[in-house]
Amino acid sequence: MVQGNAFGIDLGTSNIKIYSLSDDTIMIEKNMIAIMNKKSVFAYGNSAYEMYEKAPSNIQISHPLCNGVIADIRNMEELVRLFVTEISRGNLKPADFYIAVPTDITEVEKRAFYDLIKEANVKARKIMVVEKAVADGLGMDIDVKNSQGVLVVDIGYDTTEVSILSLGGIVLSRLIKTGGLKFDEAIRQAVRKEYNLLIGEKTAESIKKSIGDLEKEGKGAVVYGRDIVVGLPVEREIPTELINNCLEEHFNTIIDSIKVILERTPPELGADIFRHGIYLTGGASQISHFSELVKQSTGLKVNLAERPVESVVLGLARILKDDNYKSVAYAIEGMGK
């Protein structure tokens, strides 16, 4: 077990997840920051999200992460410092940091994650990197060090990562720019086209999350937006069928990527995947019908994560708590430990 103070950080485009070893807790907040007059932090995390799409022009609200990589390093450093300080109750002590990074990104982009923690003034003693897919596997209770042929599909906000794990490492990995945000955009476009109605990102997101429940109840999604023709706010009921149809194209993009990875998989690992099935995780993986479509298209069993949003950070927690999994974390070359 890692001694003393340590944190496991999973930086998602939509949510930031931080595990603290000292009090064994996981914090999940929106990965957003609100900057007032281009210089001072007005709000961050969930409170910044509350203001999103409602703020006046002097308050800029943004995601510092884009497509799984750091787009705005200064604001991301600020956010990490604010969250770690909050978890430490204002008393920052030297700590070890384990950070999850996507596999299919460049070395420069991986180094940016390391530099981020180093420059965030959070008293980092040691910074270790863990491949996101490996942490995902651990978070779903897969013994990644001994398992062979595990196919993990992590559907995030901006990206989907399809990876094959074997013996603690990654055999194949593919990152595609399709995720929850694309689903939301598809819903917005469909509603605009069908009803001449403009709805916000938050509205589209809540429709996406509630579609399964609405279908069970046999209801449509009631939304509020602006009618493009008359320019006035209106209320409409959107049938669930329209939403399912507009999402299908993006679901198929992800399924095609799964098939591409399966085609490249060595036959011995393919046999293991056939036995174990596909592991689905990530915040956007729970959308109604998606797992059934994957099952139909691949003919493989689909295992859904119990806590899809947290699976990476739960995996980091296991690495911090169990010495057996220490070897899956590594320091970036030339950076020292």
C-alpha positions in Angstrom: 0.0 0.0 0.0 1.2 3.5 -0.8 2.1 5.2 2.5 0.8 8.5 3.7 -0.9 11.0 1.4 -1.8 10.0 -2.1 -4.3 10.8 -4.8 -5.6 9.0 -7.9 -6.9 11.4 -10.6 -9.0 10.7 -13.6 -9.4 13.8 -15.7 -12.5 13.4 -17.8 -13.7 16.1 -20.3 -17.0 16.2 -18.5 -16.2 15.1 -14.9 -13.0 15.1 -12.8 -12.7 12.2 -10.4 -10.2 12.3 -7.5 -9.6 9.5 -5.1 -8.0 10.4 -1.8 -6.1 7.6 0.0 -5.9 9.3 3.4 -9.7 9.4 3.8 -10.6 6.7 1.3 -13.1 8.9 -0.6 -13.9 9.7 -4.2 -14.9 13.2 -5.3 -16.7 13.6 -8.6 -17.3 17.2 -9.9 -17.9 18.7 -13.3 -14.6 19.5 -15.0 -15.5 23.2 -15.6 -14.3 26.5 -14.6 -15.9 30.0 -14.7 -13.5 32.9 -15.2 -14.7 36.4 -14.6 -13.3 39.3 -16.7 -10.7 36.9 -18.1 -8.7 36.9 -14.9 -10.3 35.7 -11.7 -12.0 32.4 -10.9 -15.7 33.0 -10.3 -16.8 29.3 -9.8 -15.5 25.8 -10.5 -16.8 22.2 -10.7 -20.5 21.7 -10.2 -21.3 25.3 -9.4 -19.6 26.4 -12.7 -21.8 23.8 -14.5 -24.9 25.3 -12.9 -24.1 28.6 -14.6 -23.3 27.0 -17.9 -25.4 28.4 -20.8 -26.8 31.0 -18.3 -23.8 33.3 -17.6 -23.4 36.9 -18.7 -20.7 37.8 -21.3 -18.1 38.8 -18.7 -18.1 35.3 -17.3 -16.4 32.6 -19.5 -17.3 29.0 -18.6 -15.2 26.3 -20.2 -14.0 22.7 -20.2 -10.2 22.8 -19.9 -10.1 19.3 -21.5 -11.0 18.5 -25.0 -11.1 15.1 -26.8 -9.4 13.5 -23.8 -6.4 15.7 -23.9 -5.5 19.0 -22.1 -6.6 22.0 -24.2 -6.2 24.7 -21.6 -3.3 23.9 -19.3 -3.5 27.1 -17.1 -7.2 26.6 -16.2 -6.7 22.8 -15.7 -3.8 23.5 -13.3 -6.1 25.9 -11.4 -8.8 23.4 -11.2 -6.5 20.6 -9.9 -5.1 22.9 -7.3 -8.6 24.0 -6.2 -10.0 20.5 -6.0 -6.9 19.0 -4.2 -6.9 21.9 -1.7 -10.6 21.4 -1.1 -10.2 17.6 -0.5 -7.2 18.4 1.8 -9.4 20.9 3.7 -7.0 23.7 2.9 -4.0 21.9 4.3 -1.8 20.7 1.4 0.8 18.1 2.3 3.4 16.4 0.1 1.6 13.6 -1.7 2.0 11.0 -4.4 -0.2 11.4 -7.5 -1.4 8.6 -9.8 -3.0 10.0 -13.0 -4.9 8.1 -15.6 -4.1 8.9 -19.3 -5.6 7.6 -22.5 -3.3 5.1 -24.4 -3.8 6.2 -27.9 -2.4 9.8 -27.5 1.1 11.1 -28.3 4.0 11.2 -25.9 3.8 15.0 -25.8 0.1 14.8 -24.8 1.0 12.2 -22.1 3.8 14.5 -20.8 1.2 17.3 -20.5 -0.6 15.3 -17.9 2.6 14.9 -15.9 3.5 18.6 -16.3 0.0 19.6 -15.2 0.4 17.9 -11.8 4.0 19.2 -11.5 3.0 22.8 -12.2 -0.3 22.9 -10.2 1.5 23.6 -6.9 0.0 20.7 -5.1 3.2 19.5 -3.4 3.6 16.4 -5.6 6.3 14.1 -4.3 5.9 11.5 -7.0 3.8 11.5 -10.2 3.0 8.1 -11.7 1.0 7.5 -14.9 -1.6 4.6 -15.4 -3.1 3.7 -18.7 -6.8 4.5 -18.5 -7.9 1.2 -19.9 -5.9 -0.7 -17.3 -7.4 1.4 -14.5 -10.9 0.7 -16.1 -10.3 -3.0 -15.9 -9.2 -2.9 -12.2 -12.2 -0.7 -11.4 -14.5 -3.3 -12.9 -12.9 -6.0 -10.7 -10.9 -7.7 -13.4 -7.6 -9.0 -12.3 -5.7 -7.2 -15.1 -2.3 -8.7 -14.2 -3.4 -12.3 -14.8 -6.4 -11.9 -17.2 -5.8 -12.4 -20.8 -7.9 -11.1 -23.6 -10.1 -8.5 -22.0 -12.0 -6.0 -24.3 -12.8 -2.8 -22.5 -14.9 -0.1 -24.2 -14.9 3.2 -22.3 -17.4 5.8 -23.7 -16.7 9.2 -22.3 -18.0 12.7 -23.0 -15.7 13.5 -26.0 -14.1 10.2 -26.8 -14.5 6.5 -26.8 -11.5 4.3 -26.0 -11.6 0.7 -27.2 -8.8 -1.4 -25.7 -7.7 -5.0 -25.4 -5.9 -5.8 -22.1 -3.7 -8.8 -21.5 -1.4 -9.6 -18.5 -1.4 -6.0 -17.1 -0.7 -4.3 -20.4 -2.5 -3.1 -23.5 -2.3 -5.1 -26.7 -4.4 -2.8 -28.9 -6.1 0.5 -28.3 -8.1 2.9 -30.4 -9.4 6.3 -29.4 -12.2 7.8 -31.4 -13.8 11.2 -31.2 -17.3 10.0 -30.5 -18.9 10.2 -27.1 -21.7 11.7 -25.0 -21.2 15.2 -26.4 -21.9 13.8 -30.0 -25.0 12.1 -28.7 -26.2 15.4 -27.2 -25.5 17.3 -30.4 -27.4 14.7 -32.4 -30.5 15.1 -30.1 -30.3 18.9 -30.5 -30.1 18.7 -34.3 -33.0 16.2 -34.5 -35.2 18.4 -32.3 -34.3 21.5 -34.4 -35.0 19.8 -37.7 -38.2 18.1 -36.6 -39.8 20.9 -34.5 -37.9 24.1 -35.4 -36.9 24.1 -31.7 -33.6 25.2 -30.2 -32.7 23.4 -27.0 -29.6 23.8 -24.8 -26.8 21.2 -24.2 -28.0 20.5 -20.7 -31.5 19.8 -21.9 -30.2 17.4 -24.5 -28.1 15.7 -21.9 -31.0 15.2 -19.6 -33.1 13.7 -22.4 -30.3 11.3 -23.2 -30.1 10.1 -19.6 -33.8 9.7 -19.1 -34.7 7.9 -22.3 -34.8 4.4 -20.8 -37.2 5.5 -18.0 -39.4 7.4 -20.4 -39.7 4.3 -22.6 -40.7 2.2 -19.7 -43.4 4.7 -18.8 -44.5 5.1 -22.4 -44.0 8.9 -22.3 -42.1 11.3 -24.5 -39.5 13.8 -23.2 -40.9 17.2 -22.3 -38.5 19.9 -23.2 -38.4 23.7 -23.1 -36.6 25.7 -25.8 -36.9 28.5 -28.3 -39.1 28.3 -31.3 -36.9 29.3 -34.3 -39.9 30.6 -36.3 -41.5 32.9 -33.7 -38.5 33.3 -31.5 -40.5 32.6 -28.3 -39.9 30.1 -25.5 -42.1 27.0 -25.9 -42.7 23.6 -24.4 -42.8 20.4 -26.5 -43.0 16.7 -26.0 -40.4 14.8 -28.0 -41.1 11.1 -28.9 -38.5 8.7 -27.7 -38.4 7.1 -31.1 -37.0 10.3 -32.7 -34.2 10.3 -30.1 -33.3 6.6 -30.6 -33.2 7.1 -34.4 -30.8 10.1 -34.2 -28.4 8.3 -31.8 -28.1 5.2 -33.9 -25.6 6.6 -36.3 -23.2 7.4 -33.5 -23.8 4.0 -31.8 -22.8 2.4 -35.1 -19.5 4.4 -35.3 -18.5 3.0 -31.9 -19.6 -0.5 -32.8 -17.5 -0.3 -36.1 -14.4 0.6 -34.0 -15.1 -2.4 -31.7 -15.2 -4.6 -34.8 -12.0 -3.1 -36.2 -10.1 -3.9 -32.9 -11.6 -7.4 -32.9 -10.4 -8.0 -36.5 -6.9 -7.1 -35.4 -6.9 -9.2 -32.3 -4.6 -12.2 -32.2 -6.7 -15.5 -32.4 -5.7 -16.7 -28.9 -6.8 -13.5 -27.3 -9.9 -13.5 -29.5 -10.9 -16.9 -27.9 -10.6 -15.3 -24.4 -12.7 -12.3 -25.5 -15.4 -14.7 -26.8 -15.5 -16.3 -23.3 -15.5 -13.1 -21.2 -17.4 -10.8 -23.5 -17.1 -7.1 -23.8 -16.8 -4.8 -20.8 -18.7 -1.5 -21.3 -18.0 1.5 -19.0 -17.9 5.3 -19.1 -20.6 7.8 -18.4 -22.2 7.6 -21.8 -22.3 3.8 -21.9 -25.6 3.5 -20.0 -27.7 4.9 -22.7 -30.8 2.8 -23.4 -30.4 0.2 -26.2 -26.7 0.7 -26.7 -25.6 -2.5 -25.0 -28.2 -4.5 -26.9 -27.0 -3.1 -30.2 -23.4 -4.0 -29.3 -24.5 -7.6 -28.4 -26.5 -7.9 -31.7 -23.7 -6.6 -33.9 -20.8 -8.5 -32.4 -22.6 -11.7 -31.1 -20.6 -11.3 -27.9 -21.8 -11.1 -24.3 -21.8 -7.5 -22.9 -20.9 -6.8 -19.3 -22.0 -3.4 -18.0 -19.9 -1.7 -15.3 -21.8 -1.2 -12.0 -20.3 2.3 -11.5 -19.4 3.4 -15.1 -18.5 7.0 -14.3 -16.1 5.9 -11.5 -14.5 2.8 -13.0 -11.1 4.5 -13.8 -10.8 6.2 -10.4 -11.9 3.0 -8.6 -9.0 1.3 -10.5 -6.6 4.0 -9.3 -7.8 3.4 -5.8 -7.0 -0.3 -6.1 -3.5 0.5 -7.3 -2.9 2.8 -4.3 -4.3 0.2 -1.9 -2.9 -3.0 -3.3 0.9 -3.4 -3.8 0.2 -6.3 -6.2 -1.0 -3.8 -8.8 1.9 -1.2 -8.4 3.6 -2.5 -11.5 0.9 -1.2 -13.8 1.8 2.4 -12.9 4.9 4.0 -14.4 6.9 7.2 -14.3 7.2 9.1 -17.6 10.7 8.6 -19.0 13.3 11.2 -18.2 11.1 12.7 -15.5 12.3 10.7 -12.5 9.9 9.4 -9.8 
